[in-house]
Amino acid sequence: MVVCTLAPLAKSETTPPAPASGALAPVLQASVDKQIIAGAVALVADNEKVLDLEAVGYSSLAAKTPMRTDDIFWLASMSKSITASALMMLVDEGKVNIEDPVEKYLPEFKGQQVAGKDNGPSHPPRHPITIKEILSHTSGMILANDKSLRRAYSLKENVAKYAAAPLRQEPGAKFKYNNCGIDTAGRIIEVVSGQTYADFMQSRLFDPLGMKDTTFWPTEQQAMRLARSARFNADKTGLEDVKLDKDASQVLIDRLRHGITVPAAMLSDFGLGKIPDYVNHFAEPAGGLFSTAGDVAKFCQMLLNGGVYQGKRYLTERAIRQMTCIQTGDVPVNPQEAYGLGWFVKIRADEGPSIGSFGHRGARRPVMWVDPKNRLVMVLLVERWDMPGEGQKILYGSFLKAAIEKFAKSHIPPP
């Protein structure tokens, strides 16, 4: 029996991180010094080449492990944009239409009802939920944190539960961020393509794009490069590594693993709840991906380049326009952004990305942004558990502003 131990990561644990020296060093290091983040990897690219790649701070505070540019991060909800892009490949092939009702592909959604107000009687929706609505968080579907849902480790089973639940409101009436909608999109990929969601992502996006470190289940070798999540310490005077398996015995870990290798770093950073994902080979479309800045940049460069990467077309320009234009109509999202299909879309002019640019953030604060006007891809990967709003404003604002100031004007030809 293989024992799952919490062995030290196979990287230098005593060497202090080298002083940040790249073009974005001042803003990145400032966020480390202010203990907004423990460390970060930042990448800026145009549609052809990487313009800047930097690492600052620590990937593990406890081990004093310097951050490296090839470290692996949990993308969390950045996965939504990648899932939406995969579904749009089927739209390009004429196999899916975003205006179609979900029930056309998943019959279990037929007959859905809208929950009545104040425990009143339910009623049929004005129209069945559409693919456009599940990708734009306007479907009205049940939310993933609803206490009535018991998570399974199969998209087919989970989505059947979503279909059986009443809608929270009329489709299209309200934006409500919703993992269940994106997971339903992943299930449509399975039904239409005849592949599992994970196999489709691997064969159609990750392998062809060369995203070699993008996965739902980091291996032991990959987990040695996992950037550990940081959180406030008990008295909120500084940061410390998240450790979610500290009370778990090795006997319990081994019993849950069923002989499947689950890297110790994954258990520490995500707890024992991560074990079933490995055991059942479960891939969550709404938030399950891990990746590096370099891999994320390849995906974003493909979009910036109109769907083409290194001479191979992945998406049509029409599909990219559909994804990255406003699909929420007059339904408000937030003061700075609307939502497309799997992407936030910038609607307010400020010192950051231009209006019409698009991107996504993740639960532990990583972000990717594509700015067609400035012809830039901007990726900032961090792992911060409990970052206050003001810290997020400083981190994102300073990085995006500096990236555009330092790189946009240098490679855009004059009018």
N, C-alpha and C positions, 0 to 999 in steps of 0.2 A: 504494500500500500504506500502510495506517495504521500508524504506528510506535507501539508501546506503550512509553512512557517513564515514568520515575519522577518525574513532575512534582510540585511541592509541592501539597498540598491547598489548595482555594480557601476557606480560612478564615484568620482571624488567626493568625499563627504567633509573634508576639512579645508579644502582650498576656497578662499573667499572669492566671490564672483569678480571677474575682471571689470574694471571701470567701463561703463558704457561709453562708447566713443563714436557711434554713428550719428547720422544726421538727426535722428529722433531721440538721441540719448538724453538731452535735458528734460524733455517732458515725461519720458518713461521713468527716468531715475527719480524725478520729483514725486511721482506717485508711489514709488517704492519707499522713498525717504519719509513721506507722510503716512506710511503704513496703510495706504489705500489698497495696495496689493503687495503680495510677497515677491512676485516676479512676473515677467511677461515676455512673450515673443511677439515682435511686430514685423510685418512685412508690407511693403508697398511695391506694386508692379504696374506696368502698363500692359497692353495686350500681347506684347512679345517677350518681355524680359522682366526679371526681378530688379527693381531699382534700389531696394534697401531691405536688409534682413538683419534684425538685431535681437539680442536676448539680454535681459537685465534681471538682477535680483536672484532669488532662489526658487528652485522647483520643489524643495523640501526645506522648511525652516528647521525642523527637528534635526535633520541630518546635515544641515548647512550645505546642501547640494546646489551648486551654481546652475542656473537655468541655461539650457542649450537651445540652439535654434531648431534642432530636430526633436525637441520634446513633444510628447503626445498629450493632448487635452481632450476633455469631454466637451463636445460641441453642443450638447443638449439641444435646445430648440433651433439652432442653426440647421439641424437635420431636416426641419420642415421645408426649408428652401430647396434642399437637395432632393427630397421626396417629390415635391411639386415639379421640379425640373424633370425628374424621371417620368412622371405621369404625362408631362407635356410631350415626351418622346412618342407616346402612344397616340396623343392628339395629332402630332405630325403625320403619323402613319395612317390616320383616318379611322383608328379603332375606338377612339373616345372623342366625345364632344363635351366641352365644359358646360354647355347649356343643358345637357341631358340630365334627367332625374337620376339620382343614385340608384333608385330601384330598378332601372333598366339593366344594370350590371349586377346588382345585389338584390334579388327579389324579396329578401327578408325585410326590406324597408317598406314594402307595400302596406298600405293601411295604417301608417303612422298617424298618431293623434297629437294635438297640441294640448298640454296640460291646462285645465281650467284654473282661473284665478280664484284665490281664497277657497281652495278645495272644491271648487265648482266642477261641473261635468267637463270632460275633455271634448274636443271637437276636431274635425279634419282640418289640416292646414289649407291655406288658400292655394298653395301649390306644393307638390312634393319637393323635398330638398334636392338641390342640384349639386353637381360636381363643383361648379363655380362657388357655391356657398360653403361647401366643406373645406375648400382651399382658401377661402377668405374669412373664415371664422364668423360667418353670418348665418349658419345653418339652423341655429337654435337647438342643436343636439345636447343631450346630457353631457355634463362635464366629467372629466376623468376623476376628480376628487369627490364625486357624489358617493355618499355612504352606501347607497344601494348597490354599487358596482363591486364585484369581486373579480380582481384581475386574473385572467388566465394567461397562459404562455403560448398562445396561438392567436394570430390575427383573426382567423375565421371565427373562433369562439368569442373573442372580445367584441368584434364588430356585430355579431348576432345579438349580444347583450345591448349594445347601443341602439340597434334597430328596434328592439323590444321596448325600449324606454320611451315615454312620451317626450315630445319636444318641449323645451322650456319657453319658447315664444315662436311667433310666426317666422318662417324662413325669410331671411333678407331684411328683417326689421331692426336688428341690433348686432353690433360687433361684440363678440365675447370670445376671447382667446380660448381655444379649445383643442386639446390634444386628440380628442376622440374623432374629430373631423379629419385630421391629417392621417390618423391611423386607418380610418375608413378609406382614404385615398390609397394608402398602401395595399389594402385588401383588394381594391379595384385593379391595381397593377397585377396582383396575383391572378385574379380571375381572367383578365383580358389577355395577359401574356402567357399564361400556362406555367409560369415559373414561380417559385417562392419570391416574396419581396426581396429578401436578402440576396438571392441568386441573381435577380434582375439587376439590382444595384451594382453588384460585383461585375457582372458580365457586360453591362451596357454603359456603365460610368467609371467605376473605380479602376478596373483593369485597363480599359482603353486609354483613359486619361493619365495613367501612371500614378494613381493615388495609392501607393503601395502600403502606406501606414494608416489608411482609412478603414475602419472596421467597427463592428458592433461588439466584438469580443477580443480585446487586446490579449495577445499571447504573453507568456512569461517574459520573453525578450522585449516585447513592446512595452510591457508594464514597467520595465526597468527605466523607461524614459517617461513615465507618467508624471505630469506636473501635479503635485499634491494640492488639494484645496486648502485655502487658509481661511481662518475665521478669527473673530475677536477672542482674546483670552478672557478668563472669568471676570476680571475687573475692567476690561475694555481699555487697557493701557497699551496694548500691542496685539500682534497677530500670532497665531499658532496653527500647526497643521490640524486639519480635521482628522479625527480617528473614530470611526463609527463601529469598529469591531472590538473595542477595548474590553468589553465584558463577555466576549464570546470565547468559549472553550474550544480547544482543538478537537475534542470529541464531537462537539456539536457541528463544527465546520465540516469534519470528515463525514458525518452522517448525512448532512445536507448535500454534499458534493456528489455522492453516488459514483465516486471514482473519477469524476471529471476534474481536470486541472483548472482551478480558478486562482489567478495570481494574487499573492498576498497584498500587493499594493492596491488592487481593486477592492479587496475586502475592507481594507483600512479606510479607503476613501469613500466607499459607497455602502458598506455594511453587508450583512448576510443576505439582504434582499437582492443583491446582484447575483447570487449563486444560481437561482432558477433560470436567469437569462442564459447562462452558460450551459446548464444541464439540459435545457429544452431548446437550445440554439435559437432563442427568441430575439428577433430584431424589431425594435420599436421605431416606426416611421417618424413619429413626432419628436423623438428626442434621444435616440439610442446611439448616435455615432460618436466615435473618437477619431481624432485626426491630428495632423501637424499643420503648421502655417504654410509650408510648401505645398502640401496636398490641397488645402483649401484654396490657395492661390491659383492652382491649375484649373480648378472648377470655375472660379470667378473669372479668370482670363478667358475661358471659353465663352462665357456669357458676354463679357466686354467686347469680344471679337465677333459678336453676332452669331454665336453658336458653333464657331469653328476653333479647334485647337490643334496646332501642328499639322494643318492641312486636312484634318478629318472633321466632317460636320456631325454634330451631335443634336442640335436643335435648329429649327428655322428661325429666321429673324422675326417672323410673325408670332411664333410661339413665345419668344422672349418678350416681345411687346405685350402679349396677352398677360404674361406673368407679372410684368413689372409696371404696367399702367394701373391706375386706380380702378379696382373692381368693387369697392364698397360704396360707390355712389355718394349720396349725401349722408350716409351713416357715419357718425364721427368715430374716430379711432383714438387719436391723441392730438394735441395742438401742433406737433411738428410733422406728423406722418399720417398717411392713409395706408391702405393695404391692398396688395395685388393678389396674386395666387401664390401663397407661400412666401411672400416678401413684403416687408414694410417699404413704403414709397415716400420719399421726402416731398413735403408740400410747402415748407416755409423756408424762406431765404435767411440764412445766418452765416456765421463764419465757417461752417462745416461743409459737408458735401452739397452739391448743387441741387436745386429743385429737379425732381424726376429721377434722382439717383435712388438706388435700392439696396437693402441690406437686411441683416437679421442679427439678433443677439441671442445668447444662451443663458440658462438659469444661473450659472456660476460666472457670468459676465463676459464671456468671449464675444467678439463681434466680427462680422465681415461686412464690407461695404463696396459697392460697385458704382462708380461715378462716370457715366458715359461722356458727360460734357467735358470733364477734366481728363478723361481717358485714364482713369486710375482704378486699381484694385487696392483696397486697404484692409488688412487683416490684423486684428489685435487679439491674441489668445492669452487669457488669464483664467485663474481658478480661484474665485473669491466667494465664499459661502454667504456672507451677510453684509454686503456692501451697502451703506446708506445711500440715499438718493443724491446727496451732495457729492459723495465720492464718485458715483457714477458720472455725474455731470462733469467733474474735473477730469476724470480719466478719459472718457470718450471725447469730450470737447477738445481737450488739449492735444490728444493724438490725431484726431481727424483734421483739426485746423492746421497743425504742424505739417502733417503729411501733404496736404494740398498746397500749403505755402511753399514747401521745400521742393516738391516734385512736379506739380501740375504745370507751372509756367515754363519749366526748363525743357519740356519736350513737346509742347503744343506750338505748332508753327504760327507766326503772326498772321492776322487776317489779310 
